[in-house]
Amino acid sequence: MEDEPLAYHFNHIYQIIYWDEKWIYISHRIECEEKIIAVVLAKCTLKKDAELIPFESIIHKLNWEMKPKDRFEMIDRFESGETLFLKTVKHE
């Protein structure tokens, strides 16, 4: 009987899909052997101490050639789900 491998090779593909004055939305996809294992949408912000750092300033400092995209419907759905989750957690 052959031993099963203890580790698998995973690919983590991520992409900044949208940003505004406060938030950055990053999609993450994890694949193993060309199969999608997980898909995640992350919402984050950049701060130094308590001060918000606009993502546009980071893009400029790094000389990235990124243009803002239209807001995806999935982000609105994400936001409504986050709101529902936070309301539920507060009531428990």
C-alpha atoms as one frame of an Amber mdcrd trajectory, in Angstrom:
protein
   0.000   0.000   0.000   1.346   3.397  -0.979   1.656   6.105   1.633  -0.547
   9.137   1.127   1.383  12.394   0.696   1.565  14.463   3.866   1.585  17.747
   1.993  -0.136  19.011  -1.101   0.815  21.781  -3.462  -1.628  24.679  -3.237
  -1.820  27.811  -5.329  -3.055  30.997  -3.718  -4.281  33.475  -6.302  -5.291
  36.899  -5.072  -6.406  40.076  -6.743  -7.345  43.544  -5.556 -10.781  43.901
  -7.102 -12.008  47.218  -5.708 -11.114  50.019  -3.339 -12.630  53.214  -2.091
 -11.548  55.914   0.356 -11.561  53.511   3.313 -11.717  49.877   2.220  -9.760
  47.530  -0.040 -11.481  44.373  -1.311  -9.265  41.442  -2.205 -10.440  38.184
  -3.751  -8.542  35.027  -2.815  -8.755  31.686  -4.582  -7.019  28.544  -3.357
  -6.465  25.749  -5.870  -5.073  22.262  -5.537  -4.419  20.141  -8.616  -6.396
  22.602 -10.748  -9.474  22.300  -8.516 -10.801  25.330  -6.687 -10.724  24.559
  -2.973 -11.817  27.920  -1.553 -12.862  31.368  -2.658 -12.747  34.275  -0.225
 -13.463  37.982  -0.370 -11.482  39.984   2.182 -12.202  43.544   3.251  -9.344
  45.466   4.801  -8.096  48.959   5.463  -4.663  50.478   5.941  -3.824  52.473
   9.057  -0.818  53.962  10.761  -1.677  54.178  14.428  -5.307  55.400  14.269
  -4.875  57.325  11.022  -6.361  55.922   7.844  -3.918  55.605   4.916  -5.667
  56.037   1.557  -4.923  53.133  -0.769  -4.527  55.597  -3.640  -1.442  57.013
  -1.886   0.100  53.527  -1.674  -0.565  52.949  -5.380   1.109  56.247  -6.182
   4.155  55.622  -3.931   4.721  52.171  -5.420   4.248  53.433  -8.987   1.588
  50.815  -9.604  -0.486  51.330 -12.699  -3.847  50.443 -11.226  -7.090  52.112
 -12.136 -10.183  51.972  -9.944 -12.866  49.595 -11.154 -16.609  49.859 -10.849
 -17.995  48.473  -7.620 -19.080  44.860  -8.118 -22.521  43.692  -7.013 -20.781
  40.994  -4.971 -19.271  43.722  -2.765 -22.742  45.082  -2.000 -23.867  41.545
  -1.137 -20.767  41.101   1.027 -21.581  44.345   2.855 -25.190  43.329   3.492
 -24.050  39.939   4.797 -21.500  41.605   7.063 -24.209  43.923   8.434 -26.536
  40.981   9.095 -23.707  39.033  10.772 -22.789  41.960  13.044 -26.442  42.496
  14.057 -26.758  38.791  14.878 -23.560  38.715  16.937 -24.618  41.789  18.944
 -27.894  40.099  19.946 -26.302  36.886  21.207
